[in-house]
Amino acid sequence: MAKWSLSPLKSKGKTGANNLMVTIGLIYDRIRWEEKALINASKKAGISLTPIDAKKFYINPSEGIKTFQEALGNIVIQRCIGYFRGLHITAVLENSGLAVINSFRTSLTCGNKLFTTLALTKAGVLSPKTLVAFTPETALDALDMVGYPAVLKPVVGSWGRLVALVKDRESAQAIIEAREEIRNALLHIYYVQEFVKRPPRDIRIIVIGNEVVAASYRYPPSGEWRTNVARGGTSKPCPLTDELERLALKASEAVGGGVVAVDCMESPNGLVVHEVNGTMEFRGISSTTEVDIAKKILEYAVGVAKK
Amino acid sequence: MKAKCLECDADLEIPEDAVNGEIVSCPDCGMDFEVSIKENGEMELKPAEIEGEDWGE
């Protein structure tokens, strides 16, 4: 195992707050397609980017910004696949004053579906009707209230994991019982949502800072209702309309801004946002657009660092 | 670069442009390995982390 650590520090001598050239630290714990795209885009654009494996360091949370800048760069792009790992790293770095993309607020809000719903509702962004319950009994009551079919989701989790389309009370009981068996307190919070009558697709919109850069339709694979690309969903080009742009900016702002993917559905009452992703995957949408999303993210990071 | 699967001994192909942290899957048994490049440029494979319940985007 590499002995690189944030504490004690190793100054690379070429980074630091006073240098004119912006240096970016890319904190990861797994190199996905997206992290590789960021690394390749940095080489192409001549932007200094240092990938740092979150599994190979420890942090002294009382260190100051200078220490973190010397070790990581003027700004950090935090892209851990593990939500809690990334969130806690962001908390430490941001607390020192170092700019992190995304911010703690955005990461925290996007990583929890209930917090996202609260933020969207407060900002007046339409989202599916949602109820939240804290016991198996009240979860069933909430499902009765929403009506079947309904959607039952964990508050934390991604890629459609444990997201269930519940068709009747009996299925609901079975799913809730199974969740109760899992010793994970977060799974015992029941986030119940109406099943939105939508075409068999949703729309993903990428927002980078104040710019809406691309949109794509996401279609589920055969025999599946979830559109997640991680579940085999496919992305198709979607025209970026003024309506989509406005909605995406509003949703992004509601969760704290930065680099996010806003997922919405075409409901009979108009567009409803069901999710905002704070460590977005953009492999699928990249196949539908000419926009170099990785390059845009790096340019945005450089801009934020220079502020 | 060629390597052997630590699980089933099958032949693994590591792409030339592989970077630290990249995942290589065994075509035979499906086991995931993380590419680790040492300071001297030597590559080694380590069993990758198993998907966590908080993994995602």
Chai-1 contact restraints between the chains, C-beta under 6 A:
chainA,res_idxA,chainB,res_idxB,connection_type,confidence,min_distance_angstrom,max_distance_angstrom,comment,restraint_id
A,I31,B,V19,contact,1.0,0.0,6.0,A-B,restraint_1
A,I31,B,G21,contact,1.0,0.0,6.0,A-B,restraint_2
A,I31,B,E22,contact,1.0,0.0,6.0,A-B,restraint_3
A,D53,B,G21,contact,1.0,0.0,6.0,A-B,restraint_4
A,I81,B,W55,contact,1.0,0.0,6.0,A-B,restraint_5
A,G82,B,G52,contact,1.0,0.0,6.0,A-B,restraint_6
A,G82,B,D54,contact,1.0,0.0,6.0,A-B,restraint_7
A,G82,B,W55,contact,1.0,0.0,6.0,A-B,restraint_8
A,Y83,B,D54,contact,1.0,0.0,6.0,A-B,restraint_9
A,F84,B,D54,contact,1.0,0.0,6.0,A-B,restraint_10
A,V156,B,D54,contact,1.0,0.0,6.0,A-B,restraint_11
A,S158,B,G56,contact,1.0,0.0,6.0,A-B,restraint_12
A,S158,B,E57,contact,1.0,0.0,6.0,A-B,restraint_13
A,W159,B,G56,contact,1.0,0.0,6.0,A-B,restraint_14
A,N277,B,E57,contact,1.0,0.0,6.0,A-B,restraint_15
A,T279,B,E57,contact,1.0,0.0,6.0,A-B,restraint_16
A,M280,B,E57,contact,1.0,0.0,6.0,A-B,restraint_17
A,E281,B,E57,contact,1.0,0.0,6.0,A-B,restraint_18
